[in-house]
Amino acid sequence: MNEIYLPPQNITSLKSHLFNYENDKNVKSVLFFMADEQHYNESELNPILNKISKPIIGGIFPEIIFKGNRQFTGVLLIPLQFELNTQLIKLSNSAESILKQLKTTQQNSIDSSSSLFVFYDALSDNKSRFIENLFNFFGVNPTYIGGGAGSLSFNSFPCIINNYGLHKNAAVIGWTSNKIAIGAAHGWESISTPLKVTKTFKNEIIDINWKPAFETYKEIVELHSNKKFNNTNFFKIAKSYPLGISKIDAEKVVRDPYKTFKNKLYLIDIIHEGEYIEIMNGNTKSLLQSALTATEKAFSNSDKSQIKTSFCLDCISRALYMQDSFDMELNVVEKKAPTSGILSIGEIANSGESVLEIFNKTIVIAIW
């Protein structure tokens, strides 16, 4: 991998590297990631991106990973030796409009051996509809890899990157005919019986089993953890107790509750009314095992003679949960190959095994 890490406040160096890619015949496209802290703004970045003709996609994420090390600031550039058919999509558009855009730009992008990079504004209310539209158009054929951009401040801002600059409430995709090998796992295990989500509104769970959602969640979590919720410690306890959506013949899809208010549970990504969930729990050992599982799966699915890039897309909430032990997770991945990537707010990984979903608290390894 010829990825490059650039520290912040060095726009001249960033400009130089992008222009070098522009003139390098071996570079066909570029993945561009910035850490949220001290990131460049639109007035600094847009004029540079506008001058690059080769496809660029990416975003601003809570943190980035460079060769196995967390970086809280700076820029990660990953040059690609294959061309991306890219498209920016405004998430405020209707489902019909998004499908029409896809048909216009991606009409030749249906191929069973293809892959699709997907980066979206994690704080957009319409991201789930967008993911549904993608799956309705591309179906099970491509491998999907990507995640949610944004800040842990949970304030919306322009965080999606393409050649035209920075964009708010948007998503960017990049289709390639190349097949990318992926592996994904989460390491969280159920501690409850299945519970029915009986009332929701957007990203709020109002009732579980016809009772106020937080009351049900609190009863189970306090019994298991021997800890008591108070007015200030919800996230400190809840980060160890995500929700798992039950799926037929598939690993549970994890969802993060990040706050409670008026006995409701608030999630980063939605759970639909009528779905069955289980309360999950994990520990450092089980999460490290999941990192190993995801890595081994990705490498076993790849053409080992052709590996140039090992890319890690890890959930920022795993890092918040593991704290200092998170370096151990990156070390597990690094044992296979030098790995760079992003810490995201929601993850996408699918290789035709099920309906396309946004995951939380999941680690994804991609090999190309």
ABEGO torsion letter per residue (X at the ends): XABBBBBBGBAAAAAAAAAAAAABAABABBBBBBBABGBBBAAAAAAAAAABABBBBEBBBABBBBGGBBBABEBBBBBBABBBBBBBBBAABBAAAAAAAAAAAAAAABBAABBBBBBBBAABAAAAAAAAAAAAAAEAABBBBEBBBEBAAGBBBBABBBAAEBBBGBBBBBBBABBBBBBBBAGBBBABBBBBBABBBEABBABBGGBBAAAAAAAAAAAAAGBBBBAAAAAAAAAABBBBBBBBGBBBBBBBBABBBGGBBBBABBBBBGBBBBBBBBBAAAAAAAAAAAAAAAAAABBAAABABBBBBBBAAAAAAAEAAAAAAAAAAAAABBBBEBBBBEBBBBAGABBBBBBBGBBBBBBX
